[in-house]
Amino acid sequence: QVQLVESGGGLVQPGGSLRLSCAASRSIFSLTAMGWYRQAPGKQREVVAMITGSGSTAYADAVKGRFTISRDNAKNTVYVQMNSLKPEDTAVYYCNAYVSSPYRTDYWGQGTQVTVSS
């Protein structure tokens, strides 16, 4: 079992930056991957960025070049630095972690609101 707690959301103007943090309740070494999803009103939840235990990263096309995901194993924390924010980035952002063995099990944070508006 893993508890995930997000922080860092808020209101930002277009072109601005935010950094989201996701703190896990235990060591993240054993997790297959961690990352961020988002869900805008009336839309399905979508993956934003993921990072594996070995440090490999993957990004949604919509955020490539603007968002950077990273992890601090000593702090059991994953971050996403979001730059050049756009109104279409407005959503609730959820931290995700999963293990693959013996079968895939996903863990979710409670979500943090990001609003990009002038």
C-alpha positions in Angstrom: 0.0 0.0 0.0 1.2 3.5 -0.9 -0.3 6.8 0.1 0.4 9.7 -2.3 0.0 13.4 -1.3 0.2 16.1 -4.0 1.0 19.7 -3.5 1.8 22.8 -5.5 -1.3 23.5 -7.5 -2.9 26.9 -7.9 -3.8 29.7 -10.2 -1.2 30.9 -12.7 -1.3 33.2 -15.7 -0.7 31.9 -19.2 3.0 31.6 -19.8 3.7 31.1 -16.1 5.1 28.1 -14.2 4.2 25.8 -11.4 5.9 22.8 -9.8 3.8 20.0 -8.5 5.1 17.6 -5.8 4.0 14.1 -5.0 5.2 12.6 -1.7 4.9 8.8 -1.2 4.3 7.2 2.2 7.1 4.7 1.7 10.2 4.1 -0.4 9.6 4.5 -4.1 12.4 2.1 -5.1 10.0 -0.8 -5.5 7.5 1.0 -7.6 7.5 0.3 -11.3 6.8 3.9 -12.2 5.3 7.1 -10.9 3.8 10.0 -12.7 1.0 12.5 -13.3 -2.4 12.3 -14.9 -4.8 15.2 -15.3 -8.6 15.5 -15.8 -10.3 18.6 -17.2 -14.0 19.2 -16.7 -16.0 17.0 -19.1 -12.9 15.1 -20.2 -11.4 11.8 -19.5 -8.3 11.4 -17.3 -5.2 11.5 -19.4 -1.5 10.7 -18.7 0.8 13.7 -18.6 4.2 12.4 -17.7 5.7 9.2 -16.2 9.1 8.2 -14.8 10.3 4.7 -14.2 12.4 3.4 -11.4 15.5 3.6 -13.6 14.7 7.2 -14.5 13.3 6.8 -18.0 10.6 9.4 -18.8 7.7 9.7 -21.1 5.4 12.7 -21.9 2.1 13.3 -23.5 2.6 15.2 -26.8 0.6 18.1 -25.5 3.3 18.8 -22.8 6.5 17.8 -24.4 9.1 20.6 -24.2 7.1 22.4 -21.5 6.9 19.9 -18.6 9.7 18.0 -16.9 9.2 15.1 -14.5 11.8 14.2 -12.0 12.2 12.1 -8.8 14.1 12.3 -5.6 14.4 8.8 -4.2 15.8 10.1 -0.9 12.6 12.1 -0.3 10.3 9.5 -1.9 9.0 12.3 -4.0 8.2 12.9 -7.7 7.9 16.4 -9.2 6.7 17.9 -12.4 7.9 21.3 -13.4 5.4 22.9 -15.7 6.5 25.9 -17.8 4.8 27.9 -20.5 1.5 27.0 -19.1 -1.6 27.4 -21.3 -5.3 27.7 -20.5 -5.8 24.2 -21.9 -3.5 22.8 -19.1 -6.2 23.7 -16.6 -7.3 20.5 -14.8 -7.1 18.5 -11.7 -3.7 16.8 -11.6 -3.4 13.4 -10.0 -0.2 11.7 -8.9 0.0 8.0 -9.8 2.2 5.2 -8.8 2.0 1.5 -9.8 3.6 -1.8 -9.4 3.6 -4.5 -12.0 4.1 -7.6 -10.0 2.3 -9.9 -9.4 -0.2 -7.8 -11.3 -0.6 -4.2 -12.0 -1.8 -2.2 -9.0 -2.3 1.5 -9.2 -2.2 4.1 -6.4 -3.6 7.6 -6.7 -3.3 10.9 -4.8 -6.3 13.0 -4.0 -5.6 15.5 -6.8 -4.5 19.1 -7.0 -6.2 21.9 -9.0 -4.2 23.8 -11.6 -5.9 26.7 -13.2 -4.3 28.7 -16.0 -6.1 32.0 -16.5 -5.5 35.7 -16.9 
